[in-house]
């Protein structure tokens, strides 16, 4: 699988990464309401690593995702870069973004993930107001100085993400980008690229909302489905696998993007996605047509979605 240098860091990341939210039972095309058991996670992550993926992304708030990942693949720790997120304070009797809570959360993540260090830790949807105080950034920088984390990043969208990029404190930006969510292409990614930041994309295939003939029950998918009705991309009427491939190739064709995180509980998904990417970047004409449609149809409130 293709690897890309992650900004100015020493990481050479696979263009596809594993997203750990669904194994904890959170939203996504293949999610189970209670996640999946450890044996299934071992098979899932084993197939991902065997397919050439070397980025595993999770978060402290994804239920038991960190524990499952640590138990399933810590013995293969030298084969992947480990990304996680902090900030929500789940399980602590302290408020979100409290500096002490963040320190405790990082230590807990290390224990859960059965590792001595995390390659990248992202602040998880932290507001510009909190970022400006500087305390949360200081916590991450101290963790980096102590060797608990190698690099620090910000995960989020819209103007909060813009401030995070401009402030110059972070090595990485994780943000939303897909056919139905293109704000970051102009707002943040070029600036992140100029500053040498690594860029990770979440929701790169828009939750495959075109598989629904009507508004899906899951509210997590509503905004993208409603945008899709107005964008009317003709190619989404093609074979589902082909359309997923086009969507994924579009996201990875955006200049400055290094890796796209895909969540699944299906162990065959990785080899399928790898085959979809064999065609490489989208042809320039097709890429520009998608961008043109977005610029013609996008509303002012179509901001990046968490």
Buried (B, 14 or more C-beta within 10 A) or exposed (E): BBBBEBBEBEBEBBBBBBBBBBBBBBBBBBBBEEBBEBEBBBEBBBBBBEBBBBBBBBBBBBBBBBBBBBBBBEEEBEEBBBBBBBBBBEEBEBEBBBBEBBBBBBEBBBEBBBBEBBBBBBBBBBBBEBBEEEEBBEBBBBBBEEEBBBBBBBBBBBBBBBBBBEBEBBBBBBBBBBBBBBBBBEBBBBBBBEBEBBBBBBBBBBBBBBBBEEEBEBEBBEBBBEBBEEBEBEBBEBEEEEBBBBBBBBBBBBEBBBBBBBBBBEBEBBBBBBEBBEEEEBEEEBBEBBBEBBEEEBEEEBBBBE
